[in-house]
């Protein structure tokens, strides 16, 4: 788009004017992509610790009770409200009141384009000879959200306003019984969180090395949060932990920015 605008301005006016128009168009594109970047919800690839966009990968399924959110831009004052609005649109409840939204089923869309919901989906990976089988092709989770995991691997910068927004969102969500965890923060991002008093107000136990660590941590701690009153539910959580490889421990970050392993 930018080069088309530049070419038209050059043909219609002159080379110098065309170059000026091209620079201006490039700046507008950068501003637009920074203020309103792409965002998506991630799901887990069956039998792996990989998480991909559920709207593009049919075999990815959202983890029950956990919403994994990716905002594909660094957080700053220009897109802080956009980030909050995008996160609110991905949740099944209102950020202001905590009221649950009506669930939207996508089973009809999947059944028309793919195999029936009750039948398994089998696909062959291009880089291996192994088969991937998905017995539950619906992407939507079946349980209310109790944990939000923010994929911070794409963050390269945070300003003080963004750090304050993360603190505010975390505290507001905890009022509704929902915890917000940050996964994959780079060293510079962790330093910004430290200097922005995120670690002092929220704590380093909300930071995880990978998305999978945050997911396993949430699944392991679910029975502790609910007091372990339901034996069947505890058994289900243990099975989820074994399936996700929780026996190998979960990598979290301490206050000194070192990775620790909790079992």
Secondary structure, 3 states (H helix, E strand, C coil): CHHHHHHHHHHHCCHHHHHHHHHHHHHHHHHHHHHCCCEEEEEEECCCCCEEECCCCCCEECCCCEEEEEECCCECCCCHHHHHHHHHHHCCECCCCCCECCCCCCHHHHHHHCCCCCCCEEEECCCCCCEEEECCCCCCCCCCCCEEEEECCCCCCECHHHHHHHHHHHHHHHHCCCEEEEECCCHHHHHHHHHCCHHHHCCHHHEECCHHHHHHHHHHHHHHHCCCCCHHHHHHHHHHHHHCCHHHCEEEECCCCCEEEEC
